[in-house]
Amino acid sequence: MEQQNNLKILTKETYEEICDYIDVLLNDGKDLNRYNFIEQSLKKKFIYVDPRSLLSIADQRVQKYTIQRHRIAFNDSLLNKYKDLKKVSINPLLDLANNLKMPSMLVAKALMQEKMKSEKQNDCTNLLVETSGITYNNSTDELSTTTINTSFNETTEEKLSSQLQWLSNAILLKLKKNKEVKGDNSSLGDINLSLNSSTTSTLSCTLSNHYLTTNSYLIKDDPQLAYQVFICSVMDSFYGSCAEQLKSLNGKRYEQILRNKINKNGDSINSQYWTESECRARGLDMTPDIVLHEPLAVVQNEDNHFFVNWIESKAMFGCEGFRTRGAFHKQLFPYWNRYGPGVVIYWFGYVEEKSEENDFTKYCLLADDWPPKNSKILRYGSSIRKKI
């Protein structure tokens, strides 16, 4: 059987063959963090499949693989392992990711989170020790080194209350000194409550991968670790900063391509739809990318036609996992319930599977382009009445 070049709509057998090959590559931890290695290997082996489809399938398999191994890989302390590799390796963070068989940028983020948490705990412990014998004089705004002698009859609650009072006094004094040094006229409530820079750097756990490579805390306190995080961000072709940015831009790009193709059909169709942002402005909670003012008919032949009320654009490959009953009820069924049947465009292709369990053709039509191949788009009117 002759293979078609740039194939996007795959059979289940072909899709499973690609997934099995990716799984073999993932079992070798070093291949996961070799930049673009998995993608190039797939292109050489499956030359008849569209490269965008291969890349999207690989990205989905890596996500599934990462979810399965996440708990096992990050069970032990990463900070200790990193310090041990730091003595013998040029790129200890990348080697740590290879040993864990995990994407390097995820390992870098987990290591940073552990490092921030450890330093924050150490800061709090050191402050408690330093202020164990300090009292605060409200009249002079100074700390006194007079030791508070607690009696043997003092209860645990009283001791804890005293320690908390000492800690509060020490923090207030430090804030006041910082205010005087910086010449800041703001109130104490507006001052950043940080004993050192590590207490604020814990926010990097919730920020993007790119922020980790440029965060001033990394550069000032540990420039070597900052460089290691930067290497991981570059080498990780699935979770790195460039990869994440490209995924986001791809989604917006294909939404714009869809709008251009709809408008290209003629002035009669132009501006006859609402975009996702316009739907949200109207207060709609479930918003496809395109909601048509009037239904369109996708006519494939005289006996096969489908009415379309909305269009959803997905810059990805539609694997089986995205077409299961659970995924359908979360997104596609609410669209059908509100607007009627529609079209889901998987720009990078999908798995062609005809089974009664996952047959959603009653609710939505799968396509890999717009208009769908081998079909005509007709608006409601005399022409559509003649055809249907």
Residue pairs with C-beta under 8 A, 6 or more apart in sequence:
3 48
4 48
5 47
5 48
6 48
6 49
6 50
7 14
7 48
7 49
7 50
7 53
7 349
8 49
8 50
8 52
8 53
8 348
8 349
8 350
8 368
9 349
9 350
9 352
9 368
10 18
10 49
10 53
10 349
10 350
10 351
10 352
11 351
11 352
12 320
12 351
12 352
12 353
14 49
15 57
15 319
15 320
15 351
18 42
18 46
18 49
18 54
18 57
19 57
19 61
21 41
21 42
21 45
21 46
22 38
22 42
22 57
22 58
22 61
22 62
23 61
23 65
25 31
25 32
25 37
25 38
25 41
26 32
26 38
26 61
26 62
26 65
26 101
27 101
29 97
29 98
29 99
29 100
29 101
29 102
30 98
31 37
31 38
31 41
32 38
32 62
32 97
32 98
32 101
32 102
32 103
33 94
33 97
33 98
33 103
33 104
33 232
33 235
33 236
34 235
35 234
35 235
35 236
35 237
36 237
38 58
38 62
38 237
39 51
39 54
39 55
39 58
39 237
42 49
42 54
42 55
42 57
42 58
43 51
43 54
46 54
50 348
50 349
52 347
52 348
53 317
53 348
53 349
55 348
56 316
56 317
56 348
57 317
57 319
58 238
59 238
59 247
59 316
60 316
60 317
60 319
60 321
62 103
62 238
63 238
64 321
66 102
66 103
66 106
69 101
69 102
70 102
70 106
73 100
73 101
73 102
73 107
74 100
74 110
77 114
78 96
78 107
78 110
78 111
78 114
79 111
79 114
79 115
79 118
81 96
81 99
82 92
82 93
82 96
82 111
85 92
85 93
85 95
85 96
86 92
86 224
89 95
91 228
91 231
92 228
93 104
93 107
93 108
93 111
93 225
93 228
93 229
93 231
93 232
94 104
94 228
94 231
94 232
94 235
96 107
96 111
97 103
97 104
97 106
97 107
97 108
97 232
98 104
100 107
103 236
103 238
103 239
104 231
104 232
104 235
104 236
104 239
104 240
105 209
105 232
105 233
105 236
105 239
105 240
105 241
106 236
106 239
107 232
108 209
108 212
108 228
108 229
108 232
108 233
109 205
109 209
109 212
112 204
112 205
112 212
112 229
113 202
113 205
115 225
116 198
116 201
116 202
116 204
116 205
117 202
119 198
120 198
120 199
120 202
123 195
123 196
123 198
123 199
124 195
127 167
127 170
127 171
127 195
128 163
128 167
130 170
131 166
131 167
131 169
131 170
132 163
132 166
133 145
133 146
133 147
133 148
133 166
134 143
134 144
134 145
134 166
134 169
134 170
135 143
135 144
135 146
135 148
135 166
135 169
136 142
136 143
136 144
136 165
136 166
136 169
136 170
136 172
136 173
137 143
137 144
141 173
141 176
142 173
143 169
143 170
143 173
148 162
148 166
150 158
150 159
150 162
171 193
171 195
172 188
174 195
175 188
175 191
175 193
176 188
178 184
178 191
179 186
179 188
179 191
184 191
192 200
193 199
194 200
197 216
197 217
197 220
197 221
198 217
198 221
200 217
201 215
201 217
201 218
204 211
204 212
204 215
204 217
207 215
208 241
208 244
209 233
209 239
209 240
209 241
209 244
210 233
210 241
210 244
210 245
212 218
212 229
212 233
213 226
213 229
213 230
213 233
213 241
215 226
218 225
218 226
218 229
219 226
232 240
233 240
233 241
233 242
234 240
234 242
236 243
237 243
247 315
250 315
251 313
251 315
253 315
254 313
254 315
254 347
255 276
255 289
255 313
257 347
258 289
258 290
258 311
258 313
258 345
258 370
259 275
259 290
261 370
261 371
262 269
262 273
262 290
262 311
262 370
263 269
263 270
263 271
265 371
265 377
268 379
269 379
272 292
272 293
272 294
273 290
273 291
273 292
273 293
274 282
274 290
274 291
274 293
275 289
275 290
276 287
276 288
276 289
276 290
279 287
279 288
279 291
280 287
284 291
284 338
286 331
286 334
286 335
286 338
288 310
288 311
288 312
288 335
288 339
288 342
289 311
289 312
289 313
290 310
290 311
290 312
290 313
291 309
291 310
291 339
292 308
292 309
292 310
292 311
294 379
294 380
295 307
295 308
295 309
295 340
295 380
296 307
296 308
296 377
296 378
296 379
297 305
297 306
297 307
297 308
297 377
297 378
297 379
297 380
297 384
297 387
297 388
298 305
298 306
298 307
298 308
298 343
298 365
298 371
298 372
298 375
298 376
298 377
299 305
299 375
299 376
299 377
299 378
299 387
299 388
300 306
300 372
300 374
300 375
302 387
305 387
305 388
306 341
306 343
306 361
306 365
307 340
307 341
308 341
308 342
308 343
308 365
309 339
309 340
309 341
309 342
310 335
310 339
310 340
310 342
310 343
311 342
311 343
311 344
311 345
311 370
312 331
312 332
312 335
312 342
312 343
312 344
312 345
312 364
313 345
313 347
314 322
314 344
314 345
314 346
314 347
315 347
315 348
316 322
316 346
316 347
316 348
317 346
317 348
317 349
317 350
318 344
318 346
318 349
318 350
318 351
318 366
319 350
319 351
320 351
320 353
320 358
321 327
323 350
323 351
323 353
323 358
323 360
324 358
325 357
325 358
328 360
328 363
332 344
332 360
332 363
332 364
333 363
335 342
335 364
336 342
336 363
336 364
341 362
341 363
341 364
341 365
342 363
342 364
342 365
343 364
343 365
343 366
343 367
343 370
343 372
344 364
344 365
344 366
344 367
345 367
345 368
345 369
345 370
346 366
346 367
346 368
347 368
347 369
348 368
349 368
350 366
350 368
365 372
367 373
371 377
376 387
378 384
378 387
